Amino acid sequence: MKFTIYKKLDQINQWRMHKISNRNFMIILAFVVGVIGGLAAALLKGLTHFIASTLQNDIDWHFKYSFYLILPLFGILFSVIYVRKFLRGKRLEHGITPIIYSISRKSSRIEPHNIYSQIVTSAITVGFGGSCGLEAPIAYSGSAIGSNTGRFFGLQYKEITMLLACGAAAGISGAFNSPIAGMIFAIEILLPEFSIPAFIPLLISAALASVVSRLLYSEPLFHTATTEWEVEALFFYIVLAVIVGLYTVYFAKISNVVKRWFGRISNPYNKVWFSGISLGLMIFVFPALYGEGYITIQQILDGKFDAIVQNSLFSDYKNIAWVVISYTVVTLFAKSLASLFTLNGGGNGGVFGPSLVMGGLLGFAFAYGMNQTGFVMLNVPNFVMAGMAGALAGIMHAPLTGLFLIAEITGGYTLMVPLMLVTSISYLINRSILKHSIYTKVLAESGDLLSYEDKDRTVLSMMKLRYVLETNFVVLRPTETPHDRKSDIIHSKRNIFPVVDEKGVLLGTIYSEYLFSVLLGEEEGVEKTFDKLAQKPNDVIQERENMEIVMSKMNRDDVWILPVVDESNRYLGFVSKSSVFNKYRALLVRQGHYLE
């Protein structure tokens, strides 16, 4: 049955390749991915807000607000249970990092269950109060839609990668109703090297996703009446950019610290209890941490500057400006911990949304605080939006995404100049201190990051030693002599022989030229044992070493071939420059331009 399905699918693909050009077929699939991505975004937003609205508004119980202390715990717990029970051992990764990894290391293949699992787990996590965003899960879900659509039709790596990016663009576009930001996100984060034709499928997918999502779930993310920015305030936008840039560096560093904390906890349910209880206590003190946090930002944009203090333990002091400012700053730092606790504790979400909230709070605290001095009167909503754009640019290393996202979702195109300054300065500060973004740091450290600044090094880092390991060599034993193995030596197609003992330990190597001279009587030793004739190799390759180290050893010793051993010095085979170069050429072709 399965064979018949694959055969029919192959016949369809053969017909398609003869009737429809590859470029036109990519356009058709971009339409498909865009529509499905828009449906997924609308479903995720609707499901999340349904859960949150039911828990907050529809349940009428006298003590329900005290119940909020443990709601985040339930959300994280249900997410973990879903993964462990329903996915049957499959991993559910979160964030943008696994998408980048799939492009670099997994031929842009993403497991199909991510199409729905990302939606289910993130809706539960955030709907129950988890302090993270929905944007990364919907980008992951969209990427899975694009990847599996390409795989279904038997497309090659380049086309699958493009459809994966189309899916991610569709997810972001549908989540924010921002097609331009969705397209730029895919280019900046997933396709750092692209050709002009790549714009077309991305534009189609992002535009259609925005239309579909808006038809099904029309509630805008933010709305504000943007006013013109004043030239006199330019200096303060620059100061804000510096502050935001430094904060993004802090967030990246605290993210690593929290990840190490949770890494010491081996039991997944212990992570749930620790993160859930901690998150509940933080929300009890700082109610703005509940869920995405966009509601508080919207209230500030509407001019309700005391909104962050309302419903908190400090609500009686909401008319004291410096209490509001101080509380906002503490909430800002609490938000960073709350989002990281949610993600590392087992919940599903991303730092995309928290970046916007943290940036908005920072912009509000700065502008509102400056206004209290009496020396200047800044437009607070404008600085809130600038802070959001700057935080996104710095944390994600995506200044254009931050710029156009905020401009689109707030209608703030009149703020383009301040947004350009804040995003670029924040990005440059973060990039000057941290070479890699929060998404790419782990991949860069493990050598799994696809870099276009040094393609040779990148392609080498993508190679696995096991794929270039050659094992078709005649193995000689230390107690044997050239006379004993005369026939094997003469008929061998390789010019080097490993000498290996009974335990598999490599004792040395012998080149065929020397053995032939011995057999012909030109050299003495036809009756000598191989342990006496073998020579120690210039160097050996450990099985866990990466290809950069392999090539550096070969170039240093000016050799063409080296033996490979395990940790116990047991012989595994040889690696040669020929096999490396052949694999290099294959990978270079596969990792070429995404759409030519």
Summary of the structure (lengths in Angstrom):
residues: 596
radius of gyration: 29.4
end to end distance: 36.8
largest distance: 102.7
contacts: 2196
relative contact order: 0.10
helix: 65%
strand: 5%
